[in-house]
Amino acid sequence: MSPTLETGLVAGLGSLTAASLALGGYAYAAMWPPSELFGPALRAPRRPGELALTFDDGPNPAWTPQLLDALASHNIRATFFLVGRYAQVVPDLVRRIQQGGHLIGNHSWSHPNLAFTAASKVREELRTTQDTLAQITGQPIRFFRPPFGARRPFVLRTARALGMEPVLWNAITNDWSEPSAERIALRLATLIVRNQKSGFATNIVLHDGGHRTIGANRGPSVAAATDLIRRYRYSHRFITLDTWM
């Protein structure tokens, strides 16, 4: 191999390695919940006796009513991050969530990955959902969870400019694809113990809806939520996220 070719090959490999590291760093900053490289977001404070049940991707006319019944039967309040295009279709269900004393948050209009979405589309996704939910509920929406947890500095700035606090989590499973409510609840219970040992509250993500269709099957998620309530209702305090503000 000639010296010139060898030098070019080394330089090319170096550039490829640098690009791979940069891409990996961006993915960590954009997607990993504990990362604050792109800015802070609410996860959970040092209040280990508290649990926040949060539900993403609704409202879902097939399962959200059953979840609301389960929460009401135990006098538990939760936080619902709603997809704007679904909320527009079933506004009465949105109002039922509100009337149950639950907190409603913005989960974008169509659930895109906002880490790679054009700035104009990011503004449209957040603002349209914000306006729709405020019109339905008659109240400003104060919390925003980015779909997939994906964010970048512009996404967080836009949410705050609209008067919303960005929210992530510190306890999640694959409940959207796991058929066993028992396994979902067991995994979350393990994370609750871990967070408590570290001195933190637990911000739990479950799903009452699915971003691909408004009527996704969320029976296991609803059953797992009921399991967690029964397990922790006497030992922990269930709160809505505004308690941590």
Protein Blocks (a to p, Z undefined) as FASTA:
>chain_A
ZZklmmmmmmmmmmmmmmmmmmmmmmmmmmmmklcklopcdfbdcdfkbccdddehiacf
klmmmmmmmmmmnopacdddddfklmmmmmmlmmmmmmnopacddebjnopafklgcfkl
mmmmmmmmmmmmmmmnopacfbdcdehhiacfklmmmmmmnopacdddfbdcfkllmmbl
klmmmmmmmmmmmmmmnopacdddddfbdfkbmkbcfklmmmmmmmmmmmmmmmpccddf
klmZZ
